[in-house]
């Protein structure tokens, strides 16, 4: 009979919580990267038309393919539990247009 292993969770001295409104990322054959960001309006055109959004990447996590799959399964399980308790999570009706990809604005792949 195998022994029981107890896992103790401790917060690192560098631990911080980050609220993010979105994420972007990518993968290589070796790892998955997810960068969490927040947006803020930066400049407006005529008639208060938004012209520039400043996207600040707050943090990035790098996972092995195995850990990425475990995270995806864990997250889906918790989303399903949440929806059972509180009802379906709805997405905004207006889908924001994705910014055009440029050298300075592309999904994170490889190193930043």
C-alpha positions in Angstrom: 0.0 0.0 0.0 1.4 3.4 -1.0 2.0 6.1 1.6 0.0 9.3 1.5 1.8 12.4 0.3 0.7 15.7 1.8 1.3 18.9 -0.3 1.8 22.1 1.6 1.1 25.3 -0.3 3.2 28.4 0.6 3.1 31.8 -1.1 6.5 33.0 -2.4 7.8 36.2 -1.0 7.4 37.6 -4.6 3.8 36.4 -4.8 1.3 38.9 -6.2 -2.2 38.8 -7.6 -2.9 40.2 -11.0 -6.3 41.0 -12.5 -6.4 40.6 -16.2 -9.1 41.3 -18.8 -7.6 39.0 -21.4 -4.8 36.7 -22.4 -2.7 36.0 -25.5 -0.1 33.4 -26.1 1.3 30.7 -28.2 3.3 27.6 -28.2 6.5 26.0 -29.4 7.2 22.3 -29.6 8.6 22.7 -26.1 6.3 24.9 -24.1 3.1 26.9 -24.0 3.1 30.6 -23.1 0.2 32.7 -21.8 0.5 36.4 -21.2 -2.2 38.2 -19.2 -2.9 41.8 -20.1 -5.0 44.8 -19.3 -6.2 47.4 -21.8 -6.7 51.2 -21.4 -7.8 53.8 -24.0 -4.8 55.9 -25.1 -6.1 58.2 -27.8 -9.3 59.2 -29.4 -10.1 60.6 -32.9 -13.0 62.8 -34.0 -16.3 62.3 -32.2 -14.6 60.4 -29.4 -13.8 57.5 -31.7 -11.2 55.3 -30.0 -8.0 55.2 -32.1 -5.4 53.6 -29.8 -5.7 51.1 -27.0 -2.6 50.6 -24.8 -2.3 46.9 -23.9 -0.1 46.3 -20.8 1.2 42.7 -20.4 1.1 42.1 -16.7 2.6 38.7 -16.4 3.4 35.6 -18.5 3.4 32.0 -17.5 5.4 29.3 -19.3 4.1 25.7 -19.1 5.2 22.3 -20.4 2.8 20.7 -22.8 1.7 18.3 -20.1 1.1 21.1 -17.6 -0.8 23.1 -20.2 -3.2 20.2 -20.8 -3.7 19.8 -17.1 -4.4 23.5 -16.8 -6.9 23.4 -19.6 -8.7 20.4 -18.0 -8.7 22.1 -14.6 -10.0 25.3 -16.0 -12.8 23.6 -18.0 -13.8 21.6 -14.9 -14.1 24.8 -12.8 -16.0 26.7 -15.5 -18.5 23.8 -15.7 -18.8 23.8 -11.9 -19.3 27.6 -11.9 -22.0 27.4 -14.5 -23.8 24.7 -12.6 -23.9 26.9 -9.5 -24.5 30.4 -11.1 -25.8 29.8 -14.6 -24.2 30.0 -18.0 -21.4 32.5 -18.5 -22.4 34.8 -21.3 -20.0 36.5 -23.7 -20.4 40.1 -24.7 -22.8 40.5 -27.6 -20.4 42.9 -29.4 -17.3 41.1 -30.4 -14.3 43.5 -30.4 -12.3 43.6 -33.6 -8.9 42.1 -33.1 -6.2 44.6 -33.8 -4.2 44.2 -37.1 -1.1 42.1 -36.5 2.1 44.1 -36.7 5.6 43.6 -35.5 4.8 45.2 -32.2 1.3 43.6 -31.8 1.2 39.9 -32.4 0.4 36.8 -30.4 3.2 36.0 -28.0 5.3 33.2 -29.5 8.7 32.2 -28.2 10.4 34.8 -26.1 9.2 38.4 -25.4 
